């Protein structure tokens, strides 16, 4: 058996030699310089992470002199060594690692097999003539109807994807040559980096505010693969005949939904997502959340609900993992589809694969095989539960605090979770650029005083301007559906375990399994994060660092105002009209009752936003005349907030 394991390692190494044809990693002169901060002494920089507890080089040097200290900082104890090699891997993974999601996106979903094509993306980049853009406009290769409107062939649509000056690649969309053809994958940089509209350089860690993922999905030929994240009440509503039958796990016969009618419904649902939003909860409700920034240090717990609270780097590795472990590959939850969705795994897989873009992955129920049997024959990663490169945790397919689906993405030839940990270490070094906001010392002091007087500091406290808590939805008053988005996963939780960070991938038999410490976590906060127990869920208090680069505001991204404060309200009046939200005016709408009322009203008049549960409501902590603050005080507060570092 040892020779088989060695062969597996060799094959894994060969597999990792596949190189993306295009994967943009900016050089130093292609990056907007970050804000200058106090320079850390080398001895004070983090050298190890132990379940979120950081050890400086100075402290680690002392500990490593003793057997007890070496045991404490051993990977067998869960410690992750933070060195330049890890940071380099983190940056590389952030920009180019897809974990193989090009298979799901291109071969199954067909995101670039319909009216949006790779060829037209490349044509659009060529037309830039070396200039950068924050919104690559791409011609449609065919006529299509979306949202009741006909878009003719040749029409240029907003993708929201970015191209840096001097680059011929789309930021965060690596092209991978596989099976003799080019496929498009998705890396973290597509969402968590953007191009500055002024100098066309990359801002690492900033939100790609206008990334048009709803459009990208809707133009796919098999958007039905995302049906669990769309506004779909039940698959039974789309059963038109009993001709396409699958045999379930229990041996019963069930029909598959009509692919055309389901496709139309899912297309219509995701097309309504506002730009800069993405739905990460498989709950049959369209409730996309705003993409967060990656200025992550001190901003735990992570995600809109704070569910990523355990594991390495205070849960940041859990968040990084979730993006690829299930966000970019929905086949990974097939084994848990009964518990999470009330759908047998054969029906679930059959629904996803029956209209796959690539015939190789297209399931035909007339061939006499179960969907799972067919999938096993074509799956490029047979040892993983989906098509992405991943490893099963011992808890699979159950959820845990370190993985919503019991899977950790890890490329063959690396260590278990190494790339997630590397990206966490890298993201924690990111600092936003200096905001182009002029503020005097007097305004800064006034803004700081208003920040305290208005009780902002009660939640947004400390060095990172967050109390690191999850607030009940009833208290914060934000649109409630997202707060329950992970309820089923929460009810499916098992005690978290993970492989030691020095475990090779593929994982050998008998690999060391570690219990993830949870004794420091508040059970009430866990319940709020997942919307379980006697709670209705909650929303995590975000850090305020880098606010200038993260407009619009709130977890649904509903508080948006353009440069014209009289007419450009909400995502409908800004992003959906190719107008970027103005940070100053949007932040004013967050704290000004009268202006917020106008934003909410504008959101309510938009069918797309109503269907996507984007309201801009909640967080009613006013700094305006209604609470006794002057215009001058409000202005000072806004400038103060936009320049926090």
C-alpha positions in Angstrom: 0.0 0.0 0.0 3.0 2.3 0.6 3.8 2.3 -3.1 0.2 3.4 -3.9 0.6 6.4 -1.5 3.9 7.3 -3.1 2.3 7.1 -6.5 -0.5 9.4 -5.3 2.1 12.0 -4.1 3.9 11.9 -7.5 0.6 12.3 -9.4 -0.4 15.1 -7.1 2.9 16.9 -7.8 2.5 16.5 -11.5 -1.1 17.8 -11.2 0.1 20.9 -9.5 2.3 21.7 -12.4 -0.7 22.9 -14.4 -0.2 26.6 -14.7 -2.9 29.2 -15.4 -2.4 30.7 -18.8 -3.4 34.1 -17.5 -3.3 34.9 -13.8 -2.6 38.5 -13.0 -0.4 39.3 -10.0 0.4 43.0 -9.8 4.0 44.1 -9.4 4.9 46.6 -6.8 4.5 49.6 -9.1 1.0 48.4 -10.1 -0.3 48.7 -6.6 -1.7 51.8 -4.8 0.7 52.4 -1.9 -1.1 51.6 1.4 -1.5 54.1 4.2 1.7 54.5 6.2 1.4 53.0 9.7 3.7 52.7 12.6 6.6 50.4 11.5 6.7 47.2 13.5 10.0 46.0 14.8 10.9 42.7 13.2 10.9 41.1 16.7 7.3 42.2 17.2 5.9 40.9 14.0 3.8 37.7 14.2 5.8 34.5 13.9 3.1 31.9 14.8 -0.7 31.7 14.9 -2.2 29.2 17.4 -5.9 29.0 16.9 -6.1 32.8 16.6 -3.5 33.5 19.3 -0.5 35.4 17.9 3.1 34.9 19.0 5.6 37.5 18.1 9.1 36.7 16.9 10.4 37.8 20.2 8.0 35.7 22.2 8.5 32.7 19.9 12.3 32.9 20.2 12.0 32.6 24.0 9.5 29.7 23.8 11.5 27.7 21.3 14.3 27.4 23.8 12.3 25.0 25.9 10.7 21.6 25.1 7.3 22.9 26.4 7.5 26.0 24.2 8.5 23.9 21.1 5.5 21.6 21.8 3.2 24.6 22.2 4.3 26.1 18.8 4.4 22.7 17.0 2.0 22.1 14.0 1.0 18.9 16.0 -0.6 21.4 18.4 -2.2 23.4 15.6 0.4 26.1 15.4 0.9 27.8 12.0 4.3 29.3 11.3 4.1 32.8 9.8 7.2 33.4 7.7 7.9 35.1 4.3 7.4 31.8 2.5 3.8 31.6 3.9 3.1 35.2 3.1 4.4 34.7 -0.5 2.1 31.7 -0.9 -0.8 33.7 0.5 -0.3 36.5 -2.0 0.1 34.1 -4.9 -3.0 32.1 -3.8 -5.0 35.3 -3.3 -4.5 36.3 -6.9 -4.3 33.1 -8.9 -5.6 30.1 -6.9 -8.9 28.7 -8.1 -8.7 25.3 -6.4 -10.0 24.0 -9.7 -13.3 26.0 -9.6 -13.0 26.6 -13.4 -14.6 23.1 -13.8 -17.7 24.1 -11.9 -17.8 27.7 -13.4 -17.0 26.8 -17.0 -18.0 23.1 -17.5 -21.0 22.8 -15.3 -22.4 26.4 -14.8 -21.4 27.5 -18.3 -20.6 31.0 -17.2 -18.5 31.7 -20.3 -20.3 29.3 -22.7 -23.3 31.6 -23.4 -23.5 35.3 -24.5 -20.4 36.1 -22.4 -17.4 34.4 -24.0 -13.7 34.2 -23.2 -13.0 35.5 -26.7 -15.1 38.6 -26.1 -13.5 39.2 -22.7 -10.1 39.2 -24.5 -11.4 41.5 -27.2 -12.6 44.0 -24.6 -9.2 43.9 -22.9 -7.4 44.5 -26.2 -9.7 47.5 -26.9 -8.4 49.1 -23.7 -5.0 49.6 -25.4 -3.1 49.2 -22.1 -5.5 51.4 -20.1 -7.0 50.1 -17.0 -10.7 50.0 -16.0 -12.8 49.3 -13.0 -15.6 48.0 -15.2 -14.7 45.9 -18.2 -17.5 46.2 -20.7 -17.9 43.1 -22.8 -19.9 42.6 -26.0 -22.6 39.9 -25.9 -21.9 37.1 -28.4 -25.6 36.5 -28.8 -29.0 38.0 -28.2 -30.5 37.3 -24.8 -33.5 38.4 -22.7 -32.8 39.3 -19.1 -35.2 40.9 -16.6 -37.8 41.3 -19.3 -35.5 43.3 -21.5 -33.9 42.1 -24.8 -30.1 42.6 -25.0 -29.0 42.2 -28.6 -25.9 40.6 -29.9 -23.0 43.1 -29.8 -24.4 45.0 -26.8 -21.8 45.9 -24.3 -22.6 44.9 -20.7 -21.0 46.0 -17.4 -19.1 43.1 -15.9 -17.6 45.2 -13.1 -14.4 43.2 -13.4 -11.2 45.2 -13.3 -8.1 45.4 -15.4 -5.0 47.2 -14.2 -3.1 49.7 -16.4 -0.7 47.9 -18.6 -2.2 44.5 -17.9 -3.9 42.2 -20.4 -5.6 40.0 -17.8 -8.7 40.4 -15.7 -8.1 40.8 -12.0 -9.2 37.7 -10.2 -10.3 35.7 -13.3 -7.4 33.2 -14.1 -7.6 31.4 -17.4 -6.7 27.7 -17.0 -5.9 25.3 -19.8 -7.4 22.0 -19.0 -8.7 19.1 -21.1 -7.4 20.9 -24.2 -9.4 24.1 -23.8 -9.3 27.3 -21.9 -11.5 27.6 -18.8 -12.2 30.6 -16.6 -11.8 30.3 -12.8 -12.3 32.7 -10.0 -9.7 33.7 -7.3 -10.1 35.9 -4.2 -8.8 38.9 -6.0 -12.0 39.2 -8.2 -13.9 40.3 -5.1 -11.3 41.6 -2.6 -9.2 43.8 -4.7 -10.0 46.5 -7.2 -8.5 49.0 -9.6 -8.4 52.6 -8.5 -10.4 54.7 -11.0 -7.8 57.6 -10.8 -4.5 55.9 -11.5 -5.7 52.5 -12.6 -3.5 50.7 -10.1 -4.6 47.8 -7.8 -5.9 48.5 -4.3 -5.2 45.3 -2.5 -7.9 44.3 0.0 -10.5 46.8 -1.2 -14.0 45.7 -2.2 -14.7 45.3 -5.9 -17.9 47.4 -5.5 -19.4 46.9 -8.9 -18.5 43.2 -9.6 -21.6 42.1 -11.5 -21.8 38.5 -10.4 -25.5 38.3 -10.8 -25.1 39.1 -14.5 -22.2 36.6 -14.9 -24.4 33.8 -13.4 -27.5 34.8 -15.3 -25.7 34.6 -18.6 -24.4 31.1 -17.9 -26.0 28.3 -19.8 -26.7 26.3 -16.7 -27.4 28.9 -14.0 -29.7 26.2 -12.5 -26.6 24.9 -10.8 -27.1 27.8 -8.3 -30.8 27.1 -7.7 -30.4 26.7 -4.0 -29.3 30.3 -3.7 -32.1 31.7 -5.8 -35.6 32.6 -4.9 -37.0 29.1 -5.6 -39.7 27.9 -3.3 -39.6 24.3 -4.3 -38.2 22.2 -7.2 -41.6 20.5 -7.4 -43.0 23.7 -9.0 -40.8 23.0 -12.0 -41.7 19.4 -12.6 -43.4 19.4 -16.0 -43.3 15.6 -16.8 -42.4 12.3 -15.4 -40.0 11.3 -18.2 -36.8 12.3 -16.6 -36.6 10.1 -13.5 -33.8 9.4 -11.1 -33.6 6.7 -8.4 -33.0 8.3 -5.0 -30.7 7.1 -2.2 -33.6 5.3 -0.7 -34.4 3.5 -4.0 -37.5 5.6 -4.8 -38.1 7.2 -8.2 -38.4 10.9 -8.4 -38.6 13.2 -11.4 -36.2 16.0 -12.1 -37.4 19.5 -12.6 -37.8 20.9 -16.1 -34.4 22.4 -16.9 -35.7 25.2 -19.1 -38.3 26.6 -16.7 -35.9 26.2 -13.7 -33.1 27.9 -15.6 -35.4 30.9 -16.5 -36.4 31.3 -12.8 -32.9 31.1 -11.5 -31.7 33.5 -14.2 -34.3 36.0 -13.2 -33.5 35.7 -9.5 -29.7 36.1 -9.7 -29.9 38.8 -12.4 -31.6 41.0 -9.8 -28.6 40.9 -7.4 -27.1 44.3 -7.0 -23.5 44.7 -8.2 -21.0 44.1 -5.5 -23.2 41.5 -3.8 -23.1 37.7 -3.7 -25.4 35.1 -2.1 -23.4 32.5 0.0 -26.4 30.9 1.7 -28.1 27.8 0.2 -31.6 28.5 1.7 -33.8 29.0 -1.4 -33.9 32.7 -0.7 -32.3 35.4 -2.8 -30.5 37.4 -0.1 -27.1 38.3 -1.4 -24.7 40.1 1.0 -22.2 42.8 0.2 -18.7 41.6 -0.6 -16.5 42.5 2.4 -13.1 44.0 2.3 -9.9 42.1 3.1 -8.5 44.6 5.7 -9.0 41.7 8.0 -6.6 42.2 11.0 -8.7 42.6 14.2 -12.0 42.3 12.4 -13.1 38.9 13.7 -15.4 37.1 13.8 -15.7 37.0 10.0 -18.5 37.1 7.4 -21.8 39.1 7.7 -23.1 36.8 10.4 -19.8 36.2 12.1 -20.0 32.4 11.6 -16.2 32.2 10.9 -15.1 32.5 14.5 -13.0 29.3 15.1 -9.8 27.8 13.8 -6.6 29.4 12.7 -6.3 33.2 12.5 -9.4 33.7 14.7 -11.6 32.1 12.0 -10.3 34.0 9.0 -9.0 30.7 7.5 -12.5 29.4 7.9 -13.9 32.3 5.9 -11.3 31.9 3.2 -12.1 28.2 3.0 -15.8 28.7 2.8 -15.5 30.8 -0.4 -14.1 27.9 -2.3 -15.2 24.9 -0.3 -18.8 25.6 -1.2 -19.2 29.1 -2.6 -17.6 28.3 -6.0 -18.6 24.6 -6.2 -22.1 23.7 -5.2 -21.6 20.0 -5.8 -19.8 19.8 -2.5 -23.0 19.8 -0.5 -24.7 16.9 -2.3 -24.1 14.5 0.6 -25.8 16.9 2.9 -28.5 18.1 0.6 -31.2 16.2 2.4 -30.3 17.8 5.8 -29.7 21.3 4.4 -32.2 21.5 1.6 -34.7 18.7 2.1 -33.6 17.2 -1.3 -32.2 13.8 -1.9 -28.6 13.9 -3.1 -29.5 12.1 -6.4 -32.2 14.7 -7.2 -29.8 17.5 -6.1 -26.9 16.3 -8.3 -29.3 15.4 -11.2 -30.7 18.9 -11.1 -27.3 20.6 -11.2 -25.8 18.3 -13.9 -28.7 17.7 -16.3 -27.9 20.8 -18.3 -24.2 21.1 -17.7 -22.4 23.2 -20.2 -19.8 20.6 -21.1 -21.4 17.4 -22.4 -18.8 15.4 -20.4 -20.5 16.6 -17.2 -24.0 16.5 -18.5 -26.2 13.9 -16.8 -28.7 11.9 -18.9 -31.2 10.0 -16.8 -32.1 7.8 -19.7 -28.7 6.1 -19.4 -29.7 4.1 -16.4 -27.2 5.5 -13.9 -27.8 7.4 -10.7 -26.5 11.0 -10.8 -23.9 10.1 -8.1 -22.6 7.2 -10.2 -22.3 9.3 -13.3 -20.6 12.1 -11.4 -18.1 9.7 -9.9 -17.1 8.7 -13.4 -16.4 12.3 -14.6 -15.3 14.0 -11.3 -11.7 15.3 -11.8 -11.1 15.1 -8.0 -12.6 11.7 -7.1 -11.2 11.8 -3.5 -13.0 15.1 -2.9 -16.8 15.5 -2.5 -17.0 18.0 -5.4 -15.0 19.1 -8.4 -12.8 21.5 -6.5 -9.5 20.4 -5.0 -10.4 19.7 -1.4 -10.0 17.2 1.5 -12.8 15.7 3.6 -12.7 16.4 7.3 -13.7 13.5 9.7 -16.9 15.4 10.2 -17.9 15.3 6.5 -20.7 15.8 5.4 -21.7 17.5 8.7 -21.1 21.2 9.3 -18.7 22.5 11.9 -17.3 25.8 13.1 -14.3 25.4 10.8 -16.2 24.3 7.7 -19.9 24.8 6.8 -19.8 21.6 4.7 -17.1 19.5 6.3 -14.6 20.2 3.5 -11.3 22.1 3.4 -9.9 23.3 0.1 -6.3 22.2 -0.4 -4.4 21.6 -3.6 -2.5 18.3 -4.0 1.2 18.7 -3.1 0.4 21.3 -0.4 -0.3 20.9 3.3 -3.9 20.6 4.7 -5.4 24.1 4.8 -2.0 25.6 4.0 -3.3 27.9 1.3 -6.2 29.2 3.4 -3.8 29.9 6.3 -1.4 31.6 3.9 -4.1 33.9 2.6 -5.1 34.7 6.1 -1.6 35.7 7.0 -1.3 37.8 3.8 -4.7 39.5 4.3 -3.8 40.4 7.8 -0.9 42.5 6.4 -3.1 44.5 4.1 -3.7 48.2 5.0 -6.0 50.5 3.0 -4.5 53.4 1.1 -4.9 56.9 2.5 -8.4 58.2 1.8 -8.5 61.3 -0.5 -10.4 63.2 2.2 -9.1 66.5 3.5 -9.6 66.8 7.3 -8.1 69.4 9.7 -6.9 68.6 13.2 -9.8 70.5 14.5 -12.3 68.5 12.4 -10.6 65.3 13.5 -10.9 66.1 17.2 -14.5 67.2 16.7 -15.4 64.0 14.8 -13.7 61.9 17.4 -15.8 63.6 20.1 -19.0 63.1 18.2 -18.1 59.5 17.7 -18.1 59.1 21.4 -21.1 61.3 22.2 -23.2 59.5 19.6 -22.4 56.2 21.3 -20.7 54.8 18.1 -17.8 53.8 20.3 -20.1 51.4 22.2 -19.9 48.9 19.4 -17.1 50.2 17.2 -14.5 50.2 19.9 -10.7 49.5 20.3 -7.9 49.7 17.8 -9.9 48.2 15.0 -13.2 50.0 15.8 -15.2 46.9 16.5 -16.2 45.1 19.7 -15.9 41.8 17.7 -19.5 40.9 18.6 -22.6 39.6 16.8 -25.7 41.8 17.4 -29.2 40.2 17.4 -31.1 41.1 14.3 -33.9 42.5 16.4 -31.5 45.0 18.0 -29.7 46.1 14.9 -32.9 46.3 12.8 -31.4 45.1 9.6 -33.3 43.2 6.9 -33.8 39.8 8.7 -33.5 37.1 6.0 -29.7 37.0 5.9 -29.5 36.5 9.6 -31.1 33.0 9.2 -29.2 32.1 6.0 -27.0 29.5 7.8 -29.7 28.1 10.1 -29.8 24.7 8.5 -26.0 24.4 8.6 -26.1 25.5 12.2 -28.6 22.7 13.0 -26.2 20.3 11.3 -23.1 21.3 13.4 -20.6 18.8 14.9 -17.7 19.5 17.2 -14.9 21.0 15.0 -11.8 19.0 14.1 -9.1 19.6 11.6 -6.0 17.9 10.3 -2.7 19.3 11.8 -1.3 22.0 9.5 1.7 19.8 8.5 -0.5 17.1 7.1 0.4 16.4 3.4 -2.3 16.4 0.7 -3.5 13.9 -0.3 -4.2 13.1 3.3 -2.5 9.8 4.3 -4.3 7.2 6.3 -4.0 7.8 10.0 -3.2 11.5 9.7 -3.3 13.4 13.0 -6.7 15.0 13.7 -6.9 17.9 16.1 -9.8 19.2 18.1 -10.3 22.9 17.4 -10.5 24.8 20.7 -14.0 26.4 21.2 -14.0 26.9 25.0 -13.3 30.6 24.6 -16.4 31.1 22.3 -19.7 32.3 23.7 -22.5 29.8 22.9 -24.9 32.7 22.5 -22.7 34.2 19.8 -22.6 30.9 18.0 -26.4 30.7 18.0 -26.6 34.2 16.6 -24.1 33.5 13.9 -26.1 30.5 12.6 -29.6 31.7 13.6 -30.2 28.7 15.8 -31.5 28.1 19.3 -34.0 30.7 20.4 -32.5 33.4 18.2 -33.5 34.9 14.9 -29.8 35.3 14.0 -27.6 38.4 14.0 -25.1 40.6 12.2 -21.5 41.0 13.0 -20.1 44.5 14.0 -17.6 45.3 11.3 -14.3 47.2 11.7 -14.4 50.8 10.5 -10.9 50.8 9.0 -10.9 51.4 5.3 -14.5 52.7 5.2 -13.7 55.0 2.2 -13.0 51.9 0.1 -16.0 49.9 1.1 -19.1 51.9 0.1 -22.0 51.2 0.0 -22.8 50.3 3.6 -24.6 47.8 5.8 -24.5 44.0 5.2 -26.9 44.2 2.3 -25.0 47.1 0.7 -28.3 49.0 0.6 -27.1 52.3 1.8 -25.7 53.9 -1.3 -25.8 57.5 -2.6 -24.0 58.8 -5.6 -22.1 62.1 -6.1 -25.5 63.8 -6.7 -27.1 63.7 -3.3 -30.5 64.8 -4.7 -31.1 62.1 -7.3 -28.8 59.1 -6.9 -30.3 57.0 -4.1 -29.7 53.3 -3.4 -28.1 50.7 -5.6 -30.7 51.2 -8.2 -29.8 54.9 -8.5 -26.0 54.2 -8.4 -24.5 50.8 -9.2 -27.4 49.7 -11.5 -26.8 52.8 -13.5 -23.0 52.3 -13.6 -22.5 55.0 -11.0 -20.1 54.1 -8.1 -21.5 55.1 -4.7 -19.9 58.2 -3.2 -18.3 57.2 0.2 -19.0 60.6 1.7 -22.6 60.8 0.7 -23.3 57.1 1.4 -21.8 57.4 4.9 -24.0 60.5 5.5 -27.0 58.4 4.6 -26.0 55.9 7.2 -26.1 58.4 10.0 -28.7 61.0 8.7 -32.3 59.9 9.2 -33.8 62.1 6.5 -31.3 61.0 3.9 -31.6 57.4 4.8 -35.4 57.6 4.5 -34.9 58.7 0.9 -32.5 55.8 0.2 -34.9 53.2 1.8 -37.8 54.6 -0.3 -35.7 54.3 -3.5 -34.8 50.7 -2.6 -38.5 49.9 -2.0 -39.5 51.1 -5.4 -37.0 48.7 -7.1 -38.4 45.3 -7.9 -34.9 43.9 -8.2 -33.9 45.0 -4.8 -37.1 43.9 -3.2 -36.7 40.4 -4.7 -33.1 40.4 -3.5 -34.1 41.5 0.0 -31.9 44.6 -0.2 -33.5 47.4 1.8 -30.8 49.6 3.4 -32.7 49.4 6.7 -31.4 49.1 10.2 -28.5 50.5 12.2 -30.7 53.5 13.2 -28.1 55.4 15.2 -28.5 58.9 14.0 -26.0 61.7 14.1 -28.2 64.6 12.9 -30.6 67.3 14.0 -33.1 64.6 15.3 -30.5 63.7 18.0 -29.2 67.2 18.7 -26.1 67.2 16.4 -25.3 70.0 14.1 -24.4 69.8 10.4 -20.8 70.7 11.3 -20.7 67.9 13.8 -22.1 65.4 11.3 -19.6 66.5 8.6 -16.7 66.2 11.1 -17.8 62.7 12.1 -18.0 61.6 8.4 -14.5 62.9 7.7 -13.2 61.3 10.8 -14.7 57.9 9.9 -13.5 58.0 6.3 -9.9 58.6 7.5 -9.6 56.0 10.3 -6.5 53.9 10.1 
